[in-house]
Each structure stands twice: as structure tokens, then as C-alpha cells.
Amino acid sequence: MGLSPQSIQEFQEIYKTELGEELSYEEAEKQAKDFLNLYLITTQQKND
């Protein structure tokens, strides 16, 4: 699952605003993908 560079940058901005920490691009990409996967898993279970 690929995320656009713009999506990853937006995730970095949200993370910094909400948690006060800066993430490297690579770490932001990993965390954003993990978050999206978690969201997809939980919404699939809800719809089954």
C-alpha cells in the first residue's frame, strides 16, 4: 500500500501538532502505513 509524499508530509504535520514531536520522513511513512492498516482491519471487522 503506497501513500503519496503529500500524505506522509501531512501525517508529519498532524503528528507534530498533536504530539509535539517531529518524525523523520521514513518514520512518518512507517507510522502512517501502520495506522492505515489498523484502520482498515478494524473497519473490515465492523462491516463483517
FIKE-682004 format. One record per atom (N, C-alpha, C, O, CB): residue in one letter; chain; y, x, z. Coordinates in steps of 0.05 Angstrom, whole numbers, plus 5000, padded with zeros to 4 digits. Atoms other than C-alpha are relative to their C-alpha. Glycine has a CB too. Example, Ala and Ser with C-alpha at 12.3 -4.5 7.8 and 13.67 -1.06 7.14 Angstrom:
2
+------+-------+------+------+------+
! rest ! kette !    v !    u !    w !
+------+-------+------+------+------+
!    a !     A ! 4976 ! 5018 ! 5000 !
!    a !     A ! 4910 ! 5246 ! 5156 !
!    a !     A ! 5024 ! 5018 ! 5000 !
!    a !     A ! 5024 ! 5039 ! 5013 !
!    a !     A ! 5001 ! 4980 ! 5025 !
!    s !     A ! 4976 ! 4984 ! 4999 !
!    s !     A ! 4979 ! 5273 ! 5143 !
!    s !     A ! 5022 ! 4985 ! 5014 !
!    s !     A ! 5044 ! 4995 ! 5018 !
!    s !     A ! 5009 ! 5009 ! 4971 !
+------+-------+------+------+------+
// end
This chain:
48
+------+-------+------+------+------+
! rest ! kette !    v !    u !    w !
+------+-------+------+------+------+
!    m !     A ! 4977 ! 5017 ! 5000 !
!    m !     A ! 5000 ! 5000 ! 5000 !
!    m !     A ! 5025 ! 5018 ! 5000 !
!    m !     A ! 5028 ! 5034 ! 5018 !
!    m !     A ! 5000 ! 4980 ! 5025 !
!    g !     A ! 4976 ! 4984 ! 5002 !
!    g !     A ! 5065 ! 5031 ! 4978 !
!    g !     A ! 5025 ! 4985 ! 5008 !
!    g !     A ! 5028 ! 4962 ! 5002 !
!    g !     A ! 5002 ! 5011 ! 4972 !
!    l !     A ! 4974 ! 5011 ! 4993 !
!    l !     A ! 5133 ! 5020 ! 5006 !
!    l !     A ! 5022 ! 5015 ! 4985 !
!    l !     A ! 5019 ! 5039 ! 4980 !
!    l !     A ! 5006 ! 5001 ! 5031 !
!    s !     A ! 4979 ! 4986 ! 5015 !
!    s !     A ! 5196 ! 5035 ! 4968 !
!    s !     A ! 5016 ! 5018 ! 5019 !
!    s !     A ! 5017 ! 5014 ! 5043 !
!    s !     A ! 5019 ! 4979 ! 4987 !
!    p !     A ! 4983 ! 4982 ! 4984 !
!    p !     A ! 5241 ! 5092 ! 4992 !
!    p !     A ! 5022 ! 4984 ! 5015 !
!    p !     A ! 5029 ! 4991 ! 5038 !
!    p !     A ! 5012 ! 5021 ! 4983 !
!    q !     A ! 4979 ! 5016 ! 4987 !
!    q !     A ! 5295 ! 5040 ! 5007 !
!    q !     A ! 4989 ! 4985 ! 5024 !
!    q !     A ! 5002 ! 4983 ! 5044 !
!    q !     A ! 5012 ! 4979 ! 4979 !
!    s !     A ! 5013 ! 5014 ! 4978 !
!    s !     A ! 5247 ! 5000 ! 5051 !
!    s !     A ! 4996 ! 5019 ! 5024 !
!    s !     A ! 5000 ! 5012 ! 5047 !
!    s !     A ! 4974 ! 4988 ! 4992 !
!    i !     A ! 5005 ! 4980 ! 4979 !
!    i !     A ! 5230 ! 5063 ! 5090 !
!    i !     A ! 5026 ! 5008 ! 5013 !
!    i !     A ! 5027 ! 5011 ! 5038 !
!    i !     A ! 4985 ! 5025 ! 4989 !
!    q !     A ! 4974 ! 4993 ! 4989 !
!    q !     A ! 5303 ! 5081 ! 5099 !
!    q !     A ! 5010 ! 4977 ! 5017 !
!    q !     A ! 5022 ! 4982 ! 5039 !
!    q !     A ! 5020 ! 5006 ! 4978 !
!    e !     A ! 4992 ! 5023 ! 4984 !
!    e !     A ! 5317 ! 5011 ! 5124 !
!    e !     A ! 4985 ! 4999 ! 5026 !
!    e !     A ! 4996 ! 4993 ! 5047 !
!    e !     A ! 4996 ! 4973 ! 4984 !
!    f !     A ! 5016 ! 4998 ! 4976 !
!    f !     A ! 5260 ! 5018 ! 5173 !
!    f !     A ! 5011 ! 5021 ! 5019 !
!    f !     A ! 5013 ! 5017 ! 5043 !
!    f !     A ! 4970 ! 5006 ! 4994 !
!    q !     A ! 4988 ! 4979 ! 4983 !
!    q !     A ! 5290 ! 5083 ! 5198 !
!    q !     A ! 5026 ! 4990 ! 5014 !
!    q !     A ! 5030 ! 4996 ! 5037 !
!    q !     A ! 5007 ! 5025 ! 4982 !
!    e !     A ! 4975 ! 5010 ! 4988 !
!    e !     A ! 5357 ! 5049 ! 5209 !
!    e !     A ! 4995 ! 4979 ! 5022 !
!    e !     A ! 5008 ! 4980 ! 5043 !
!    e !     A ! 5018 ! 4987 ! 4978 !
!    i !     A ! 5007 ! 5020 ! 4980 !
!    i !     A ! 5327 ! 4990 ! 5246 !
!    i !     A ! 4988 ! 5013 ! 5025 !
!    i !     A ! 4995 ! 5006 ! 5047 !
!    i !     A ! 4980 ! 4979 ! 4988 !
!    y !     A ! 5012 ! 4986 ! 4978 !
!    y !     A ! 5285 ! 5036 ! 5289 !
!    y !     A ! 5021 ! 5014 ! 5017 !
!    y !     A ! 5020 ! 5013 ! 5042 !
!    y !     A ! 4979 ! 5021 ! 4989 !
!    k !     A ! 4979 ! 4986 ! 4985 !
!    k !     A ! 5346 ! 5078 ! 5308 !
!    k !     A ! 5017 ! 4980 ! 5015 !
!    k !     A ! 5025 ! 4985 ! 5038 !
!    k !     A ! 5017 ! 5017 ! 4981 !
!    t !     A ! 4983 ! 5020 ! 4987 !
!    t !     A ! 5388 ! 5016 ! 5323 !
!    t !     A ! 4986 ! 4987 ! 5024 !
!    t !     A ! 4998 ! 4984 ! 5045 !
!    t !     A ! 5007 ! 4978 ! 4980 !
!    e !     A ! 5014 ! 5014 ! 4979 !
!    e !     A ! 5335 ! 4982 ! 5365 !
!    e !     A ! 4989 ! 5019 ! 5022 !
!    e !     A ! 4989 ! 5011 ! 5046 !
!    e !     A ! 4976 ! 4985 ! 4988 !
!    l !     A ! 5013 ! 4983 ! 4980 !
!    l !     A ! 5303 ! 5042 ! 5400 !
!    l !     A ! 5015 ! 5026 ! 5006 !
!    l !     A ! 5008 ! 5041 ! 5024 !
!    l !     A ! 4972 ! 5008 ! 4990 !
!    g !     A ! 4983 ! 4977 ! 4995 !
!    g !     A ! 5357 ! 5096 ! 5396 !
!    g !     A ! 4987 ! 5027 ! 4993 !
!    g !     A ! 4997 ! 5047 ! 5003 !
!    g !     A ! 5007 ! 5000 ! 5029 !
!    e !     A ! 5013 ! 4976 ! 5009 !
!    e !     A ! 5311 ! 5147 ! 5364 !
!    e !     A ! 5000 ! 5002 ! 4970 !
!    e !     A ! 4996 ! 4983 ! 4956 !
!    e !     A ! 4971 ! 5002 ! 5012 !
!    e !     A ! 5002 ! 4996 ! 5029 !
!    e !     A ! 5312 ! 5178 ! 5296 !
!    e !     A ! 4972 ! 5009 ! 4992 !
!    e !     A ! 4959 ! 5024 ! 5006 !
!    e !     A ! 5021 ! 5022 ! 4991 !
!    l !     A ! 5027 ! 4992 ! 5011 !
!    l !     A ! 5248 ! 5184 ! 5255 !
!    l !     A ! 5004 ! 5016 ! 4975 !
!    l !     A ! 5023 ! 5011 ! 4959 !
!    l !     A ! 4983 ! 4975 ! 4995 !
!    s !     A ! 5001 ! 4986 ! 5026 !
!    s !     A ! 5234 ! 5233 ! 5200 !
!    s !     A ! 4991 ! 4980 ! 4979 !
!    s !     A ! 4980 ! 4959 ! 4986 !
!    s !     A ! 4982 ! 5026 ! 5001 !
!    y !     A ! 5008 ! 5018 ! 5022 !
!    y !     A ! 5222 ! 5202 ! 5132 !
!    y !     A ! 4970 ! 4995 ! 5001 !
!    y !     A ! 4960 ! 4973 ! 4999 !
!    y !     A ! 5008 ! 5011 ! 4973 !
!    e !     A ! 5029 ! 5002 ! 5000 !
!    e !     A ! 5147 ! 5217 ! 5138 !
!    e !     A ! 4991 ! 4982 ! 5023 !
!    e !     A ! 4973 ! 4966 ! 5020 !
!    e !     A ! 4988 ! 5028 ! 5002 !
!    e !     A ! 5008 ! 5016 ! 4977 !
!    e !     A ! 5141 ! 5187 ! 5208 !
!    e !     A ! 5008 ! 4971 ! 4996 !
!    e !     A ! 4993 ! 4953 ! 5004 !
!    e !     A ! 5013 ! 5011 ! 5026 !
!    a !     A ! 4992 ! 5027 ! 5005 !
!    a !     A ! 5181 ! 5126 ! 5188 !
!    a !     A ! 4982 ! 4986 ! 4979 !
!    a !     A ! 4975 ! 4963 ! 4983 !
!    a !     A ! 5029 ! 5000 ! 4989 !
!    e !     A ! 5018 ! 5011 ! 5020 !
!    e !     A ! 5136 ! 5116 ! 5127 !
!    e !     A ! 4973 ! 4992 ! 5014 !
!    e !     A ! 4963 ! 4971 ! 5009 !
!    e !     A ! 4995 ! 5020 ! 4978 !
!    k !     A ! 5026 ! 5006 ! 4987 !
!    k !     A ! 5073 ! 5120 ! 5171 !
!    k !     A ! 5003 ! 4976 ! 5019 !
!    k !     A ! 4986 ! 4958 ! 5018 !
!    k !     A ! 4991 ! 5025 ! 5016 !
!    q !     A ! 4997 ! 5022 ! 4981 !
!    q !     A ! 5100 ! 5073 ! 5225 !
!    q !     A ! 5006 ! 4974 ! 4985 !
!    q !     A ! 4996 ! 4953 ! 4994 !
!    q !     A ! 5023 ! 5006 ! 5019 !
!    a !     A ! 4995 ! 5024 ! 5015 !
!    a !     A ! 5126 ! 5023 ! 5174 !
!    a !     A ! 4975 ! 4989 ! 4987 !
!    a !     A ! 4970 ! 4965 ! 4988 !
!    a !     A ! 5021 ! 5005 ! 4978 !
!    k !     A ! 5026 ! 5009 ! 5011 !
!    k !     A ! 5058 ! 5021 ! 5139 !
!    k !     A ! 4982 ! 4989 ! 5022 !
!    k !     A ! 4969 ! 4968 ! 5017 !
!    k !     A ! 4987 ! 5023 ! 4986 !
!    d !     A ! 5016 ! 5010 ! 4978 !
!    d !     A ! 5023 ! 5013 ! 5206 !
!    d !     A ! 5009 ! 4973 ! 5009 !
!    d !     A ! 4993 ! 4955 ! 5014 !
!    d !     A ! 5000 ! 5020 ! 5023 !
!    f !     A ! 4988 ! 5025 ! 4991 !
!    f !     A ! 5070 ! 4957 ! 5226 !
!    f !     A ! 4993 ! 4978 ! 4979 !
!    f !     A ! 4985 ! 4955 ! 4987 !
!    f !     A ! 5030 ! 5002 ! 5003 !
!    l !     A ! 5006 ! 5020 ! 5021 !
!    l !     A ! 5060 ! 4921 ! 5159 !
!    l !     A ! 4970 ! 4993 ! 5000 !
!    l !     A ! 4963 ! 4969 ! 4997 !
!    l !     A ! 5008 ! 5011 ! 4973 !
!    n !     A ! 5029 ! 5006 ! 4999 !
!    n !     A ! 4984 ! 4928 ! 5164 !
!    n !     A ! 4994 ! 4982 ! 5024 !
!    n !     A ! 4978 ! 4963 ! 5021 !
!    n !     A ! 4984 ! 5026 ! 5002 !
!    l !     A ! 5004 ! 5016 ! 4977 !
!    l !     A ! 4986 ! 4899 ! 5234 !
!    l !     A ! 5009 ! 4971 ! 4995 !
!    l !     A ! 4995 ! 4952 ! 5002 !
!    l !     A ! 5015 ! 5011 ! 5024 !
!    y !     A ! 4990 ! 5026 ! 5006 !
!    y !     A ! 5028 ! 4841 ! 5210 !
!    y !     A ! 4981 ! 4985 ! 4981 !
!    y !     A ! 4975 ! 4962 ! 4985 !
!    y !     A ! 5028 ! 5002 ! 4986 !
!    l !     A ! 5018 ! 5013 ! 5019 !
!    l !     A ! 4981 ! 4827 ! 5152 !
!    l !     A ! 4974 ! 4992 ! 5013 !
!    l !     A ! 4963 ! 4971 ! 5008 !
!    l !     A ! 4994 ! 5019 ! 4977 !
!    i !     A ! 5024 ! 5007 ! 4986 !
!    i !     A ! 4920 ! 4829 ! 5197 !
!    i !     A ! 5004 ! 4975 ! 5018 !
!    i !     A ! 4987 ! 4957 ! 5018 !
!    i !     A ! 4990 ! 5024 ! 5017 !
!    t !     A ! 4995 ! 5022 ! 4982 !
!    t !     A ! 4950 ! 4781 ! 5248 !
!    t !     A ! 5005 ! 4974 ! 4985 !
!    t !     A ! 4997 ! 4953 ! 4994 !
!    t !     A ! 5022 ! 5006 ! 5019 !
!    t !     A ! 4994 ! 5024 ! 5015 !
!    t !     A ! 4975 ! 4732 ! 5196 !
!    t !     A ! 4976 ! 4990 ! 4985 !
!    t !     A ! 4972 ! 4966 ! 4982 !
!    t !     A ! 5023 ! 5004 ! 4981 !
!    q !     A ! 5025 ! 5009 ! 5013 !
!    q !     A ! 4908 ! 4731 ! 5160 !
!    q !     A ! 4982 ! 4986 ! 5019 !
!    q !     A ! 4970 ! 4965 ! 5013 !
!    q !     A ! 4985 ! 5024 ! 4987 !
!    q !     A ! 5017 ! 5013 ! 4980 !
!    q !     A ! 4871 ! 4714 ! 5224 !
!    q !     A ! 5011 ! 4973 ! 5007 !
!    q !     A ! 4996 ! 4954 ! 5012 !
!    q !     A ! 4998 ! 5018 ! 5025 !
!    k !     A ! 4987 ! 5025 ! 4993 !
!    k !     A ! 4921 ! 4659 ! 5239 !
!    k !     A ! 4994 ! 4979 ! 4978 !
!    k !     A ! 4992 ! 4955 ! 4984 !
!    k !     A ! 5030 ! 5004 ! 5003 !
!    n !     A ! 5004 ! 5018 ! 5022 !
!    n !     A ! 4910 ! 4628 ! 5170 !
!    n !     A ! 4971 ! 4994 ! 4994 !
!    n !     A ! 4965 ! 4975 ! 4979 !
!    n !     A ! 5013 ! 5011 ! 4975 !
!    d !     A ! 5028 ! 5005 ! 5005 !
!    d !     A ! 4834 ! 4631 ! 5171 !
!    d !     A ! 4989 ! 4976 ! 5015 !
!    d !     A ! 4966 ! 4970 ! 5012 !
!    d !     A ! 4983 ! 5025 ! 5007 !
+------+-------+------+------+------+
// end
